[in-house]
Amino acid sequence: MAKELKNFTKREENYSQWYNELVVKADLAEQSAVRGCMVIKPYGYAIWEKMQRQLDDMFKATGHQNAYFPLLIPKSFLSREADHVEGFAKECAVVTHYRLKNDPEGKGVVVDPDARLEEELIIRPTSETIIWNTYKNWIHSYRDLPVLVNQWANVFRWEMRTRMFLRTAEFLWQEGHTAHATKEEAEEEARRMLDVYAEFAQDYMAVPVVKGVKSANERFAGALDTFTIEAMMQDGKALQSGTSHFLGQNFAKAFDVTFMNKENKPEYVWATSWGVSTRLMGALIMTHSDDNGLVLPPRLAPLQVVIVPIYKTADDLARISARVEPLVASLRAKGISVKYDDADNKRPGFKFADYEVKGVPVRLALGMRDLENGTVELFRRDTLEKESVPFDGIEERITYLLDDIQNNLFRKALEHRERMTDTADTYEEFKEKIEKGGFILAHWDGTPETEEKIKEETKATIRCIPFDGDKTPGKCMVTGKPSAQRVVFARSY
């Protein structure tokens, strides 16, 4: 059974299949009875909770407050901002009736044709429209600004091709929606929140990201600018891991949200929105995990340390427990999540395999011989290294080790990204290199026509125009026209 737990398809054989198997075997999620939707299981949700808790603290540290808005949005709201409705129209689920009734032929229940809604309701694909309709009641004067609101919620987008965490019809996320008196304030807010996302990705997820701005083709529907963090997965594909949008005055004008400025003149407010979702779970899995299962950075691991006793008799267990329990209490007092797994319904070998698949960063095993020798077996998940170490001082060693694992995972991911990043100066060179995966830095003439041609012919998209990097002007690899700087191309999830 322990071998079955770790019997994964190898990443190099079929990366997609490896990912799907890992999500299930690590007890993160499973397919639901609703097409395109998943059930997030307790272990998977525990990781999401840690992400949510940390992000929520970071949002509040920058002055934001949480609120909640309706799941259902009147259809007419989506018609008010033309680019927005065009961007989401094909993904909307529509509520048309408000009542069921028993089937006259005795075949369960049917929709009552007499209960049709006067106006259809849309299950939110995103909340700009319902929130800006609300903000009209909140904002009257410059004294009411800025409005800094975040919502933790679920959204629904009718996806035909789904993969757990990466792309599902319903997913969990947060969406920030802010209103400002000036363009400069709104742009600063959008960039500030992108920096928050980048800090979270790198310091907590141990995922290095490239920060930049999206091209017009890849911009959020209704935004003037979309800022993004792009991460690279182990297979060389990019994953958009967080976006922050400068919305200008588009939604304020669509919903007539104005304020009286300090000169007592009416102005439309300036807006931002920004969000990350359970897609971050996919990023976490695909950045660090290996052929033995999940690998988790300690700062997001539900369990950071597990201790497994190895014993034959109840007296053996009692002696081991007496040695271990003060350590458990001391680690918990330091804020380290630890489990002492003395359950007698699973063999130690199964426990080892299970915790390895679930990515627990540090595992200790203690038997009677260890007790006599004053040692403990220590295993670190990121390197799969196992050694016998003195029990005395193990608490300090664990504290150091958790930081070391966190840093090592980021370092490995960064080195991988650097190995998989290249430049291309000609279109032929680009076509050859994009087949190998990774980020390709190349010149582009800035036109959507050239961008679309590259996408159609190579399946690669412009992930972002990076804030940092090579700013040297050049010539577009496709058309030869002038290019202000190299942009990041990649195939993506």
C-alpha positions as CSV (number, residue, x, y, z in Angstrom):
1,M,0.0,0.0,0.0
2,A,2.9,2.4,0.8
3,K,4.4,1.7,-2.6
4,E,1.0,2.3,-4.3
5,L,0.9,5.7,-2.7
6,K,4.2,6.8,-4.3
7,N,3.6,5.0,-7.6
8,F,3.3,8.2,-9.8
9,T,3.6,8.6,-13.5
10,K,7.1,10.2,-13.9
11,R,7.2,13.9,-14.7
12,E,9.3,13.4,-17.8
13,E,6.9,10.7,-19.1
14,N,3.7,12.7,-18.8
15,Y,3.8,15.9,-16.8
16,S,0.0,16.5,-17.1
17,Q,-0.8,13.0,-15.9
18,W,1.8,13.3,-13.0
19,Y,0.0,16.5,-11.9
20,N,-3.5,15.0,-12.0
21,E,-2.3,11.9,-10.0
22,L,-0.5,14.0,-7.4
23,V,-3.6,16.2,-6.7
24,V,-5.6,13.1,-5.9
25,K,-2.9,11.0,-4.1
26,A,-1.8,13.9,-1.9
27,D,-5.4,14.2,-0.8
28,L,-5.7,17.8,-2.1
29,A,-8.9,17.6,-4.3
30,E,-11.1,15.4,-6.4
31,Q,-13.5,15.7,-9.2
32,S,-17.1,16.5,-8.2
33,A,-20.5,15.4,-9.6
34,V,-20.8,18.9,-11.2
35,R,-19.0,19.0,-14.5
36,G,-15.9,21.2,-14.4
37,C,-16.0,21.7,-10.6
38,M,-13.8,20.1,-7.9
39,V,-14.1,19.2,-4.2
40,I,-11.2,20.7,-2.3
41,K,-10.4,18.1,0.5
42,P,-9.4,19.1,4.0
43,Y,-5.7,18.8,3.4
44,G,-5.9,20.9,0.2
45,Y,-8.1,23.4,1.9
46,A,-5.7,23.7,4.8
47,I,-3.0,24.9,2.4
48,W,-5.4,27.4,0.9
49,E,-6.3,28.6,4.4
50,K,-2.7,29.3,5.1
51,M,-2.4,31.2,1.9
52,Q,-5.6,33.1,2.6
53,R,-4.5,34.0,6.1
54,Q,-1.2,35.4,5.1
55,L,-2.5,37.3,2.1
56,D,-5.4,38.7,4.3
57,D,-2.8,40.0,6.8
58,M,-0.8,41.6,4.0
59,F,-4.0,43.3,2.6
60,K,-5.0,44.7,5.9
61,A,-1.4,45.9,6.5
62,T,-1.9,48.1,3.4
63,G,-5.2,49.5,4.6
64,H,-7.8,47.2,3.0
65,Q,-10.9,45.9,4.6
66,N,-13.0,42.9,3.8
67,A,-16.6,43.0,2.6
68,Y,-19.0,40.7,0.7
69,F,-21.1,41.3,-2.3
70,P,-23.9,39.2,-4.0
71,L,-23.2,36.0,-6.0
72,L,-25.9,37.0,-8.5
73,I,-25.5,40.0,-10.8
74,P,-28.4,41.4,-12.9
75,K,-27.7,40.8,-16.6
76,S,-28.1,44.5,-17.4
77,F,-25.1,45.4,-15.2
78,L,-22.8,43.5,-17.5
79,S,-24.1,45.4,-20.5
80,R,-22.9,48.8,-19.1
81,E,-19.2,48.3,-19.8
82,A,-18.7,47.1,-23.3
83,D,-15.2,45.6,-23.1
84,H,-16.0,43.9,-19.8
85,V,-19.2,42.1,-21.1
86,E,-17.4,41.1,-24.3
87,G,-14.6,39.6,-22.3
88,F,-16.8,37.4,-20.1
89,A,-20.0,36.8,-22.2
90,K,-19.0,33.4,-23.3
91,E,-18.2,32.2,-19.8
92,C,-21.3,33.3,-18.0
93,A,-23.7,31.0,-16.3
94,V,-27.3,32.4,-16.3
95,V,-30.1,32.0,-13.8
96,T,-33.4,32.2,-15.6
97,H,-36.0,30.8,-13.2
98,Y,-36.6,30.9,-9.4
99,R,-38.7,27.8,-8.8
100,L,-38.9,24.1,-9.4
101,K,-42.0,21.9,-9.2
102,N,-42.9,18.2,-9.2
103,D,-43.0,16.7,-12.7
104,P,-46.6,15.8,-13.5
105,E,-45.4,12.5,-15.0
106,G,-43.7,11.7,-11.7
107,K,-40.1,12.0,-13.0
108,G,-38.6,14.1,-10.2
109,V,-38.6,17.9,-10.4
110,V,-38.7,20.2,-13.4
111,V,-38.3,24.0,-13.9
112,D,-41.6,25.8,-13.3
113,P,-42.2,27.7,-16.6
114,D,-44.3,30.2,-14.7
115,A,-41.4,31.2,-12.5
116,R,-39.2,32.9,-15.1
117,L,-37.3,35.9,-13.8
118,E,-38.1,39.3,-15.2
119,E,-34.4,39.9,-15.6
120,E,-31.9,37.0,-15.8
121,L,-29.1,36.9,-13.2
122,I,-25.5,36.1,-13.9
123,I,-23.5,34.0,-11.5
124,R,-20.5,36.3,-10.9
125,P,-17.5,35.6,-13.2
126,T,-16.0,38.6,-11.4
127,S,-17.6,41.4,-9.3
128,E,-16.7,44.8,-10.9
129,T,-20.2,45.5,-12.0
130,I,-22.1,44.7,-8.8
131,I,-19.4,46.4,-6.7
132,W,-19.4,49.6,-8.8
133,N,-23.2,49.8,-8.7
134,T,-22.8,49.6,-4.9
135,Y,-20.0,52.2,-4.8
136,K,-22.4,54.8,-6.3
137,N,-24.2,54.8,-2.9
138,W,-20.9,55.0,-0.9
139,I,-19.0,57.7,-2.7
140,H,-20.2,61.3,-2.8
141,S,-17.2,63.5,-1.8
142,Y,-13.4,63.4,-1.9
143,R,-13.7,62.7,1.9
144,D,-15.2,59.3,1.1
145,L,-12.0,58.3,-0.8
146,P,-10.1,56.1,-1.1
147,V,-12.3,53.1,-0.8
148,L,-10.1,50.0,-0.2
149,V,-12.2,46.9,-0.2
150,N,-11.3,43.2,-0.6
151,Q,-13.7,40.3,-1.0
152,W,-13.0,36.6,-0.4
153,A,-15.4,34.7,-2.6
154,N,-16.1,32.1,-5.2
155,V,-16.7,32.9,-8.9
156,F,-18.0,30.8,-11.8
157,R,-16.7,30.8,-15.4
158,W,-18.1,28.2,-17.8
159,E,-14.9,26.4,-18.7
160,M,-15.0,23.5,-21.1
161,R,-11.5,22.1,-20.5
162,T,-10.7,21.9,-16.9
163,R,-7.9,20.8,-14.6
164,M,-8.1,20.8,-10.8
165,F,-6.8,24.1,-9.3
166,L,-5.4,25.4,-12.6
167,R,-8.7,25.9,-14.4
168,T,-12.1,24.9,-13.0
169,A,-15.6,26.3,-13.6
170,E,-16.0,27.4,-10.0
171,F,-12.9,28.5,-8.1
172,L,-12.1,30.4,-4.9
173,W,-10.3,33.7,-4.9
174,Q,-10.0,37.2,-3.5
175,E,-10.8,40.3,-5.5
176,G,-9.8,43.7,-4.4
177,H,-11.8,46.7,-5.7
178,T,-10.6,50.2,-4.9
179,A,-11.7,53.7,-5.7
180,H,-9.5,56.8,-5.7
181,A,-9.6,60.5,-6.3
182,T,-6.8,60.7,-8.8
183,K,-5.3,58.7,-11.6
184,E,-1.9,58.7,-9.9
185,E,-3.3,57.2,-6.7
186,A,-5.1,54.4,-8.6
187,E,-2.0,53.5,-10.6
188,E,0.1,53.5,-7.4
189,E,-2.5,51.2,-5.8
190,A,-2.4,48.7,-8.7
191,R,1.4,48.5,-8.6
192,R,1.4,48.3,-4.8
193,M,-0.9,45.3,-4.8
194,L,1.2,43.6,-7.5
195,D,4.2,44.0,-5.2
196,V,2.2,42.4,-2.4
197,Y,1.5,39.4,-4.7
198,A,5.1,39.1,-5.7
199,E,6.3,39.2,-2.1
200,F,3.8,36.5,-1.1
201,A,4.8,34.3,-4.1
202,Q,8.5,34.6,-3.4
203,D,8.6,34.7,0.4
204,Y,5.9,32.3,1.3
205,M,5.3,30.1,-1.8
206,A,9.0,30.1,-2.6
207,V,8.1,30.8,-6.3
208,P,10.2,33.3,-8.2
209,V,8.1,35.6,-10.4
210,V,8.6,38.1,-13.2
211,K,6.7,41.3,-12.7
212,G,5.4,43.2,-15.7
213,V,2.5,44.7,-17.7
214,K,0.3,42.7,-20.1
215,S,0.0,43.5,-23.7
216,A,-3.3,44.9,-25.0
217,N,-4.4,41.4,-26.3
218,E,-3.8,39.9,-22.8
219,R,-5.3,42.7,-20.8
220,F,-8.2,42.2,-18.4
221,A,-11.5,43.1,-20.0
222,G,-12.3,46.7,-19.2
223,A,-8.8,47.6,-17.9
224,L,-6.5,50.3,-19.2
225,D,-3.5,48.3,-17.8
226,T,-3.1,44.9,-16.4
227,F,0.0,44.2,-14.2
228,T,1.0,40.6,-13.7
229,I,3.3,38.2,-11.9
230,E,4.4,35.2,-14.1
231,A,5.9,32.0,-12.7
232,M,7.6,29.2,-14.5
233,M,6.5,25.6,-13.9
234,Q,8.9,22.6,-14.0
235,D,7.8,21.8,-17.6
236,G,8.8,25.2,-18.8
237,K,5.3,26.6,-19.2
238,A,4.3,29.9,-17.7
239,L,1.5,30.3,-15.1
240,Q,-0.1,33.7,-14.6
241,S,-0.1,33.8,-10.8
242,G,-1.7,37.1,-9.9
243,T,-3.0,40.2,-11.7
244,S,-3.7,43.8,-10.7
245,H,-5.7,46.1,-13.0
246,F,-5.7,49.8,-13.4
247,L,-9.3,50.3,-14.6
248,G,-9.1,54.1,-15.2
249,Q,-12.6,55.7,-15.0
250,N,-14.3,53.0,-17.2
251,F,-16.5,51.5,-14.5
252,A,-17.1,54.8,-12.7
253,K,-18.5,56.2,-16.0
254,A,-20.5,53.0,-16.7
255,F,-22.2,53.2,-13.2
256,D,-22.1,57.0,-12.9
257,V,-19.9,57.0,-9.7
258,T,-18.8,60.6,-9.2
259,F,-17.5,62.6,-6.3
260,M,-17.2,66.3,-5.4
261,N,-13.5,67.2,-5.4
262,K,-11.9,69.8,-3.1
263,E,-12.9,72.6,-5.6
264,N,-16.5,71.4,-5.2
265,K,-16.6,70.1,-8.8
266,P,-17.9,66.7,-9.8
267,E,-15.4,64.1,-11.1
268,Y,-15.5,60.4,-11.9
269,V,-13.5,58.3,-9.5
270,W,-10.5,56.2,-10.6
271,A,-10.5,52.4,-10.0
272,T,-8.4,49.3,-9.6
273,S,-9.1,45.6,-9.1
274,W,-6.8,42.8,-8.3
275,G,-7.0,39.1,-7.5
276,V,-5.4,35.7,-6.9
277,S,-7.1,32.4,-6.8
278,T,-6.8,28.7,-6.0
279,R,-4.7,28.6,-9.1
280,L,-1.9,29.4,-6.7
281,M,-2.3,25.9,-5.4
282,G,-1.5,24.6,-8.9
283,A,1.6,26.9,-9.0
284,L,2.7,25.5,-5.6
285,I,2.3,21.9,-6.7
286,M,4.0,22.3,-10.1
287,T,6.9,24.5,-9.0
288,H,8.3,22.2,-6.2
289,S,6.9,18.7,-6.3
290,D,8.8,15.6,-7.5
291,D,8.2,12.0,-8.6
292,N,7.6,11.0,-4.9
293,G,4.8,13.4,-4.4
294,L,4.1,16.9,-3.1
295,V,6.8,19.1,-1.8
296,L,5.6,22.1,0.3
297,P,7.5,25.2,1.5
298,P,7.4,25.1,5.3
299,R,5.6,28.5,5.6
300,L,2.5,27.1,3.8
301,A,2.6,23.5,4.9
302,P,-0.3,22.5,7.1
303,L,2.0,20.2,9.0
304,Q,5.6,21.3,9.2
305,V,6.9,18.4,11.3
306,V,5.6,14.9,11.8
307,I,7.0,12.5,14.4
308,V,6.5,8.8,14.0
309,P,7.3,6.4,16.9
310,I,8.5,2.9,16.0
311,Y,7.7,0.4,18.7
312,K,6.5,-3.2,19.4
313,T,4.9,-3.0,22.8
314,A,2.7,-0.5,24.7
315,D,5.5,0.0,27.2
316,D,7.9,0.9,24.3
317,L,5.3,3.5,23.1
318,A,4.9,4.9,26.5
319,R,8.7,5.4,26.9
320,I,9.0,7.0,23.4
321,S,6.0,9.3,24.1
322,A,7.5,10.5,27.4
323,R,10.6,11.6,25.4
324,V,8.7,13.1,22.5
325,E,5.8,15.0,24.1
326,P,7.9,17.8,25.7
327,L,9.4,18.4,22.2
328,V,6.0,18.6,20.6
329,A,4.8,21.1,23.2
330,S,7.9,23.2,22.8
331,L,7.7,23.3,19.0
332,R,4.0,24.3,19.2
333,A,4.9,27.1,21.6
334,K,7.2,28.4,18.9
335,G,4.4,28.4,16.3
336,I,5.6,25.3,14.5
337,S,2.8,22.9,13.4
338,V,3.7,19.4,14.5
339,K,1.9,16.1,14.7
340,Y,2.9,13.1,16.8
341,D,1.5,10.2,14.9
342,D,1.2,7.4,17.5
343,A,-1.9,5.8,15.8
344,D,-1.7,2.1,15.9
345,N,-3.9,1.4,12.8
346,K,-1.1,2.1,10.2
347,R,2.4,0.7,10.0
348,P,5.4,3.1,10.1
349,G,6.2,2.4,6.5
350,F,2.8,3.5,5.3
351,K,3.0,6.6,7.5
352,F,6.4,7.5,6.0
353,A,5.0,7.1,2.4
354,D,1.9,9.1,3.2
355,Y,3.6,12.0,4.7
356,E,6.2,12.0,1.9
357,V,3.4,12.2,-0.7
358,K,1.7,15.0,1.2
359,G,5.0,17.0,1.3
360,V,5.5,17.4,5.1
361,P,8.8,19.2,5.2
362,V,10.4,17.4,8.2
363,R,9.9,13.9,9.5
364,L,11.3,12.4,12.7
365,A,11.3,8.7,13.5
366,L,12.1,7.5,17.0
367,G,12.5,3.8,18.0
368,M,13.8,2.0,21.1
369,R,17.4,1.9,19.8
370,D,17.2,5.7,19.2
371,L,16.0,6.1,22.8
372,E,19.0,4.1,24.1
373,N,21.5,6.0,21.9
374,G,20.0,9.5,22.4
375,T,19.4,9.9,18.7
376,V,16.5,10.4,16.3
377,E,16.1,9.8,12.6
378,L,15.6,13.0,10.7
379,F,14.3,13.2,7.1
380,R,13.9,16.4,5.0
381,R,11.4,16.3,2.2
382,D,13.0,18.7,-0.2
383,T,16.2,16.7,-0.7
384,L,15.0,13.3,0.5
385,E,18.1,13.2,2.8
386,K,17.8,11.0,5.9
387,E,20.3,10.9,8.8
388,S,20.6,9.9,12.5
389,V,21.2,13.0,14.7
390,P,21.4,13.6,18.4
391,F,18.1,14.1,20.1
392,D,19.6,16.9,22.3
393,G,19.4,20.1,20.3
394,I,16.8,18.7,17.8
395,E,14.4,21.6,18.5
396,E,17.0,24.2,17.3
397,R,17.9,22.0,14.4
398,I,14.3,21.8,13.3
399,T,13.9,25.6,13.5
400,Y,17.0,26.1,11.3
401,L,15.9,23.3,8.9
402,L,12.5,24.8,8.2
403,D,14.1,28.1,7.1
404,D,16.7,26.2,5.1
405,I,14.1,24.2,3.3
406,Q,12.1,27.3,2.5
407,N,15.2,29.0,1.1
408,N,16.4,25.9,-0.8
409,L,13.0,25.5,-2.6
410,F,13.1,29.2,-3.8
411,R,16.8,28.8,-4.8
412,K,16.1,25.6,-6.8
413,A,13.0,27.2,-8.5
414,L,15.0,30.3,-9.4
415,E,17.9,28.3,-10.8
416,H,15.4,26.3,-12.9
417,R,13.9,29.5,-14.3
418,E,17.3,30.9,-15.1
419,R,18.3,27.7,-16.9
420,M,15.0,27.8,-18.9
421,T,15.2,31.4,-19.9
422,D,16.8,32.3,-23.3
423,T,16.8,35.0,-25.9
424,A,15.9,34.9,-29.6
425,D,16.7,37.5,-32.2
426,T,15.1,35.9,-35.3
427,Y,11.7,34.3,-35.7
428,E,13.2,31.0,-36.8
429,E,15.4,30.9,-33.7
430,F,12.3,31.7,-31.6
431,K,10.3,28.9,-33.2
432,E,13.1,26.4,-32.5
433,K,13.7,27.5,-28.9
434,I,10.0,27.7,-27.9
435,E,9.6,24.0,-28.6
436,K,12.0,23.4,-25.7
437,G,9.9,25.4,-23.3
438,G,10.8,28.1,-20.9
439,F,10.8,31.9,-21.2
440,I,12.0,33.4,-24.4
441,L,13.0,37.1,-24.3
442,A,12.5,38.6,-27.8
443,H,11.7,41.9,-29.5
444,W,8.1,42.6,-30.6
445,D,6.9,45.5,-32.6
446,G,4.0,46.3,-30.2
447,T,1.1,45.5,-32.6
448,P,-1.7,43.0,-31.8
449,E,-1.4,41.6,-35.3
450,T,2.1,40.4,-34.8
451,E,1.3,39.1,-31.4
452,E,-1.7,37.1,-32.8
453,K,0.5,35.7,-35.6
454,I,3.1,34.4,-33.1
455,K,0.3,32.9,-31.0
456,E,-1.3,31.1,-33.9
457,E,1.9,29.8,-35.3
458,T,3.7,28.8,-32.1
459,K,1.1,28.7,-29.3
460,A,3.3,31.1,-27.4
461,T,1.9,34.3,-25.9
462,I,3.4,37.5,-24.5
463,R,3.4,36.8,-20.8
464,C,4.4,40.3,-19.9
465,I,6.4,43.3,-20.8
466,P,8.8,43.1,-17.8
467,F,9.5,46.0,-15.5
468,D,13.0,44.8,-15.0
469,G,15.3,43.3,-17.6
470,D,16.8,44.2,-20.9
471,K,15.5,47.6,-21.9
472,T,17.8,47.9,-25.0
473,P,15.8,48.8,-28.1
474,G,15.9,46.5,-31.1
475,K,14.0,45.1,-34.0
476,C,10.9,42.9,-33.9
477,M,11.9,39.3,-34.6
478,V,8.9,38.9,-37.0
479,T,8.5,42.2,-38.9
480,G,11.8,43.9,-38.3
481,K,10.1,47.0,-37.1
482,P,11.4,49.0,-34.1
483,S,11.0,47.5,-30.6
484,A,11.3,49.3,-27.4
485,Q,12.5,46.3,-25.3
486,R,12.4,42.6,-25.1
487,V,9.2,41.0,-23.8
488,V,8.6,37.6,-22.2
489,F,7.1,34.9,-24.4
490,A,6.1,31.4,-23.3
491,R,3.5,28.7,-23.7
492,S,1.3,28.8,-20.7
493,Y,-1.4,27.1,-18.6
